[in-house]
């Protein structure tokens, strides 16, 4: 399996590129069943949560068991009164302190030029206990500040929490930071006080993952639309301060399917990458830092 470091000066424009101190290797691949097309993974309170778009948007809880995941038999349907609400979940922003947000990115035409992006504030503990959104959906916010889709993730900047999100397309892509308390009160992300800062980024961002110990934001990307794996490590603070992505390292992995999500587990050396494939859709990754 070929893993390469890519210099993206032509593909991404004149963004700075420096060799970073992280390397990734794929260790073990397995199948996480009954997710539909898996759309992402979050690691919360010692459990891995894989989410997908089966017959309805849904989340499954897993315990980490060696180099695999063990399904705990806990499943959440993202429905309310039996109706599919978050049909295409694309991000879970959880930090255990502020409100929890789940994204929904809906393609409205086959060309991908029209999207509807919505962020939902939820009661995370209630959601896990009830197994549905009934009684646990706190607020619906239209992400109209987005360019193409939404994928919320908590980050910290100057010792304050923000909800970051990014666009998927290949034109005018941005990473945006929203104030979580303002977001919770808003009806749309263009409301005054919601958007804090933003910066431009490269194309085909399926999800994002923050590494607070390194002040790094990882863009989980496709190399081309809907295919192949790319992990772009950014210096978050510098990116926000200069208004464009400050690339630390780009790691391309020679896999042909659609990379959708990635999350570190406990510590900085082991993570899980997921794809939209129905089989062989979950992958344990090893990271090394120098």
C-alpha positions in Angstrom: 0.0 0.0 0.0 1.6 3.2 -1.2 1.5 6.3 1.1 2.9 9.5 -0.2 3.4 13.1 1.0 1.9 15.5 -1.6 2.9 19.1 -2.3 -0.2 20.8 -3.3 1.0 24.2 -4.5 -0.8 23.9 -7.9 -3.9 22.1 -6.6 -4.5 24.3 -3.6 -3.1 27.6 -4.8 -0.1 29.4 -3.3 -0.6 28.2 0.2 2.5 27.7 2.4 3.7 24.1 2.6 6.2 22.8 5.1 7.3 19.3 6.0 5.6 18.3 9.2 6.3 15.9 12.0 3.5 13.4 11.6 3.3 10.2 9.7 0.4 7.8 9.2 0.1 4.1 8.4 -2.9 1.8 7.8 -2.8 -1.1 10.2 -6.0 -3.1 10.0 -9.2 -2.9 8.0 -12.6 -4.4 8.9 -16.3 -3.9 8.2 -18.7 -2.0 10.5 -22.1 -3.3 9.5 -25.5 -1.7 9.1 -24.4 2.0 8.7 -25.5 2.5 5.1 -22.8 4.7 3.8 -20.7 5.7 6.8 -20.3 9.5 7.0 -17.9 9.9 9.9 -16.6 8.9 13.3 -16.3 10.6 16.6 -14.5 9.4 19.7 -16.4 10.5 22.8 -16.0 9.5 26.4 -14.0 6.3 25.6 -16.4 5.1 22.8 -16.3 5.4 19.1 -19.5 6.6 17.3 -19.8 5.8 13.7 -22.6 7.5 11.8 -24.3 6.9 8.5 -27.2 7.3 6.2 -29.0 3.9 6.3 -32.8 4.0 5.8 -32.5 6.9 8.2 -29.6 8.9 9.6 -28.2 6.9 12.5 -25.3 6.5 14.9 -23.8 3.3 16.4 -21.7 3.1 19.5 -18.5 0.9 19.6 -16.0 -0.1 22.2 -12.4 -0.2 21.1 -11.3 -3.9 21.2 -7.6 -4.3 20.2 -7.4 -3.5 16.5 -11.1 -3.7 16.0 -14.4 -2.2 17.2 -17.0 -4.1 19.3 -20.6 -2.9 18.7 -22.2 -2.2 22.1 -25.7 -2.8 20.8 -26.5 0.9 21.3 -27.9 2.6 18.2 -29.4 6.0 17.7 -31.9 6.8 15.0 -31.8 10.5 14.0 -35.6 10.6 13.8 -38.4 12.5 15.4 -41.9 11.2 15.6 -40.7 8.4 13.4 -39.6 10.8 10.6 -36.1 10.9 9.3 -34.7 14.3 10.4 -30.9 14.2 10.2 -30.8 11.9 7.1 -27.2 12.5 6.1 -25.2 13.2 9.3 -21.9 14.9 8.6 -20.2 15.7 11.9 -20.7 15.6 15.6 -19.4 18.5 17.7 -19.1 17.4 21.3 -16.8 18.7 24.1 -18.6 17.8 27.2 -19.0 21.4 28.2 -21.0 23.3 25.7 -24.0 22.3 23.5 -23.6 19.3 21.2 -24.2 19.9 17.5 -24.8 17.4 14.6 -24.5 18.5 11.0 -26.6 17.5 8.0 -25.4 18.1 4.5 -28.0 17.5 1.8 -27.1 17.6 -1.9 -30.2 19.0 -3.7 -29.0 18.3 -7.3 -26.8 15.7 -8.9 -24.4 18.4 -10.1 -23.6 19.3 -6.5 -24.2 23.0 -7.1 -27.2 23.3 -4.7 -27.0 22.2 -1.1 -29.0 22.5 2.1 -26.9 22.5 5.2 -28.4 22.3 8.7 -26.9 22.2 12.2 -28.9 20.6 15.0 -28.3 21.3 18.7 -29.1 18.1 20.6 -29.1 16.7 24.2 -26.3 14.1 23.7 -26.8 12.1 26.8 -30.6 12.1 26.2 -30.0 11.0 22.6 -28.0 8.0 23.7 -30.5 7.1 26.4 -33.7 7.5 24.3 -32.2 6.3 21.0 -34.0 9.0 18.9 -34.3 12.7 18.6 -37.6 12.7 20.4 -37.3 15.1 23.3 -33.6 15.6 22.5 -33.7 18.0 19.6 -33.0 21.5 21.1 -32.5 23.8 18.1 -32.4 23.7 14.3 -30.0 26.2 12.7 -29.7 26.7 8.9 -26.0 26.9 8.0 -26.5 29.5 5.3 -23.0 30.9 5.8 -21.6 27.7 4.3 -20.6 27.3 0.6 -21.2 23.6 0.3 -22.3 21.4 3.3 -21.5 21.5 7.0 -19.4 19.3 9.3 -19.2 20.6 12.8 -16.3 19.9 15.1 -15.2 21.7 18.4 -11.9 23.5 18.3 -10.1 25.8 20.7 -8.5 29.1 19.8 -6.9 31.4 22.3 -8.3 29.3 25.1 -11.9 29.6 23.9 -14.2 26.9 22.3 -15.6 27.3 18.9 -17.5 25.1 16.5 -15.6 24.7 13.3 -17.0 23.5 10.0 -15.8 23.3 6.4 -17.0 23.1 2.8 -16.8 20.1 0.5 -16.6 21.6 -3.1 -13.7 22.7 -5.2 -14.4 26.4 -5.3 -14.0 29.1 -2.6 -13.8 26.5 0.2 -13.6 27.8 3.7 -13.2 26.7 7.3 -15.4 28.8 9.5 -15.5 29.1 13.3 -18.9 29.8 15.0 -19.4 30.9 18.6 -21.3 28.0 20.2 -23.5 30.0 22.4 -24.5 32.4 19.6 -25.0 29.4 17.4 -27.4 27.8 19.9 -29.5 30.9 19.9 -29.5 31.5 16.2 -31.9 30.5 13.4 -29.1 30.7 10.8 -25.4 31.0 10.8 -25.4 34.3 9.0 -27.1 35.8 12.1 -25.0 38.5 13.8 -22.4 37.3 16.2 -22.4 33.6 15.1 -19.4 33.7 12.7 -16.1 34.4 14.6 -13.3 33.8 12.0 -12.8 31.9 8.8 -10.0 31.0 6.4 -9.8 29.5 2.9 -8.9 25.8 2.4 -8.5 23.2 -0.2 -11.2 21.1 -2.0 -13.2 18.0 -1.2 -13.2 18.2 2.6 -15.5 15.4 4.0 -14.9 16.1 7.7 -12.5 17.8 10.1 -10.8 16.6 13.3 -9.0 18.8 15.9 -5.9 17.8 17.8 -5.7 20.3 20.7 -2.3 19.0 21.9 -0.8 20.1 18.6 -3.1 23.0 17.7 -3.7 21.1 14.5 -6.8 20.8 12.4 -7.0 17.8 10.2 -8.9 18.2 6.9 -10.2 14.7 6.0 -10.4 15.0 2.2 -10.7 13.2 -1.1 -8.0 13.7 -3.6 -10.6 14.0 -6.3 -14.3 14.4 -6.0 -15.7 11.4 -4.0 -12.6 9.3 -4.2 -9.2 8.6 -2.7 -7.8 9.5 0.7 -6.1 12.7 1.8 -5.2 14.0 5.3 -4.2 17.6 5.4 -2.7 18.8 8.8 -3.1 22.5 9.4 -1.7 24.9 12.0 -5.1 26.2 13.2 -3.9 29.4 14.8 -1.8 30.5 11.9 -4.5 29.6 9.5 -7.0 31.8 11.3 -4.6 34.7 11.7 -3.6 34.8 8.0 -7.0 33.9 6.5 -5.8 30.9 4.5 -4.8 27.4 5.4 -1.3 27.0 6.9 -0.4 23.5 5.8 1.9 21.5 8.0 1.8 18.2 6.0 -0.4 16.5 3.5 -0.6 12.7 3.6 -2.1 10.9 0.6 -3.0 7.2 1.0 -3.4 5.0 -2.0 -7.0 3.8 -1.4 -9.6 4.1 -4.1 -12.8 4.5 -2.0 -14.4 7.6 -0.5 -12.7 8.7 2.7 -15.4 10.2 5.0 -14.0 10.6 8.5 -11.2 10.2 10.9 -10.8 10.5 14.7 -7.9 9.9 17.1 -8.6 7.5 20.0 -6.9 8.0 23.4 -3.6 9.6 22.9 -2.0 10.7 19.6 -0.8 7.4 18.1 -4.0 5.5 17.1 -7.0 6.5 15.1 -9.9 5.3 13.0 -10.6 6.3 9.4 -14.0 5.4 7.8 -15.2 5.4 4.3 -18.6 5.2 2.5 -18.0 1.6 1.3 -20.5 -1.0 2.5 -17.6 -3.5 3.2 -14.1 -2.8 4.5 -15.2 0.6 5.6 -13.3 1.0 8.9 -9.6 1.3 9.2 -7.2 1.4 12.2 -4.5 4.0 11.6 -1.2 4.4 13.5 0.4 7.8 13.8 4.0 8.7 14.6 5.3 12.1 15.7 8.8 13.4 15.6 
